[in-house]
Amino acid sequence: MQYIRIKDAIKEQIQSGQLAAGAKLPSERKLADTFKTTRVTLREALSLLETDGLIYREDRRGWFISHRALHLDLSLPFVFSSVASAQGRVPSIEVHRAESVMANHESTTYLSLLPFTEVFNIGRIHRLDGRAVMYADHYVRAERLPNLLQHPLDGNLAELYRENWQLHISKCCYTVRSSTFDALIATTIKSTVGAPSLRISRVHIDEAGVAQEYVIEHWRHNAISLDMTVGFGDS
């Protein structure tokens, strides 16, 4: 099939280094002319390359070659900026939203809250080498961290909680599943609606066994690689 041949041709150029990470592909019209095909067929090839994590699309900007994925070990505590820097990447975090809201159904469930409970909702954009790769929604018990919104929120939040409120997170429960970007997230990180994503939700539990924070991370699916080390006792 022609779209498979097109996909393989572009893939070979990426893997050989002729197309470097971050480089912009020619426009769809120019690529269609180059491969003597229709834009419909070309888009089938590009969609397969996106699914394989080799390219990504930014709304109104076009298609780009993917950077190498960030490796995260879920069996260990991690801080986005520290992990990224250790892997030779340039991280940054931007606070997109910080407000006091009524807990929604999902945060009420995972934080074991009563209806109409107030929580702090913090939305943050995470970037690697200038590219927005993840949007995180934090829901935090407001009564546990008074005046939280008056503090800088673009750094290590767990450290902020410890230093100012002596809140120590001792346990983290993960849920990982495939998803797609909705209109809000896509617009915020300059992706496209319906693009594949990896959704990682985390419940942070303190030393008393109380869930204090619920975090939902919406990752570009090709920006992250998840690892886990599991020890086995004697059988």
Summary of the structure (lengths in Angstrom):
residues: 235
radius of gyration: 20.5
end to end distance: 50.6
largest distance: 64.6
contacts: 665
relative contact order: 0.14
helix: 28%
strand: 36%
